[in-house]
Amino acid sequence: MTDYRVHHGEVAEDQLTAAMERYSAKTPSSLFLGASIASMVASLIFKASGKEHHALFVGQWAAPFLLLGIYNKMVKQHGSDATSR
């Protein structure tokens, strides 16, 4: 059986990825949590006002905001390129 796993330091990220991560790491993680909560509250308001489609659309933003927050936290803790350490 062939082993396809990437091992520590085996692959380097490009400069575009490094630049994007350097920029995004400046964003506080609480911003993503706040955006997620705000989208849930906005969805609830739309739902209460009878705008079902708007409520579903805005309510689906919560998960991507949380995923972006996880990505942001991982970049801050681990960086993108294990070979540069």
C-alpha positions as MATLAB code, in Angstrom:
seq = 'MTDYRVHHGEVAEDQLTAAMERYSAKTPSSLFLGASIASMVASLIFKASGKEHHALFVGQWAAPFLLLGIYNKMVKQHGSDATSR';
ca = [
       0.000    0.000    0.000;
       1.341    3.442   -0.955;
       1.693    6.117    1.720;
       0.403    9.470    0.378;
       0.727   11.468    3.593;
       2.692   14.708    3.602;
       5.315   14.700    6.319;
       6.559   17.625    8.437;
       8.662   20.036    6.363;
       8.180   18.111    3.128;
       6.197   20.731    1.173;
       6.652   24.503    1.276;
       3.829   27.002    0.841;
       4.087   29.676   -1.835;
       4.553   33.384   -1.127;
       0.927   34.232   -1.898;
      -0.279   31.883    0.843;
       2.275   33.291    3.272;
       1.222   36.874    2.480;
      -2.479   36.068    2.895;
      -1.839   34.337    6.212;
       0.303   37.188    7.484;
      -2.534   39.607    6.681;
      -5.324   37.413    8.067;
      -3.413   36.658   11.277;
      -3.795   40.327   12.229;
      -7.571   39.851   12.434;
      -8.741   39.063   15.975;
     -10.411   35.667   16.360;
     -13.289   37.256   18.253;
     -14.307   39.033   15.034;
     -15.234   35.708   13.431;
     -17.167   34.564   16.497;
     -18.991   37.894   16.580;
     -19.813   37.657   12.870;
     -21.181   34.158   13.400;
     -23.387   35.232   16.289;
     -24.527   38.317   14.351;
     -25.565   36.151   11.397;
     -27.585   33.912   13.712;
     -29.293   36.924   15.302;
     -30.012   38.448   11.883;
     -31.434   35.111   10.751;
     -33.699   35.020   13.800;
     -34.900   38.560   13.081;
     -35.637   37.660    9.456;
     -37.457   34.523   10.578;
     -39.566   36.478   13.075;
     -40.489   39.023   10.410;
     -41.640   36.286    8.016;
     -38.765   36.532    5.543;
     -38.023   32.808    5.358;
     -35.590   32.869    2.415;
     -33.559   35.712    3.885;
     -33.429   33.897    7.226;
     -32.081   30.727    5.612;
     -29.568   32.637    3.498;
     -28.117   34.681    6.361;
     -28.312   31.780    8.830;
     -26.003   29.720    6.648;
     -23.216   32.258    7.119;
     -22.565   31.145   10.719;
     -20.647   27.968    9.854;
     -18.261   29.609    7.326;
     -17.510   32.397    9.801;
     -16.645   29.818   12.466;
     -14.466   27.886   10.007;
     -12.626   31.075    9.085;
     -12.090   31.683   12.795;
     -10.596   28.205   13.207;
      -8.321   28.785   10.216;
      -7.283   32.153   11.645;
      -6.466   30.599   15.017;
      -4.439   27.787   13.423;
      -2.411   30.262   11.364;
      -1.642   32.244   14.500;
      -0.568   29.141   16.428;
       1.211   27.098   13.773;
       1.916   29.289   10.757;
       1.696   27.921    7.256;
       5.157   26.687    6.461;
       6.825   24.141    8.700;
      10.159   24.445    6.832;
      10.627   28.102    7.828;
      10.884   27.227   11.536;
];
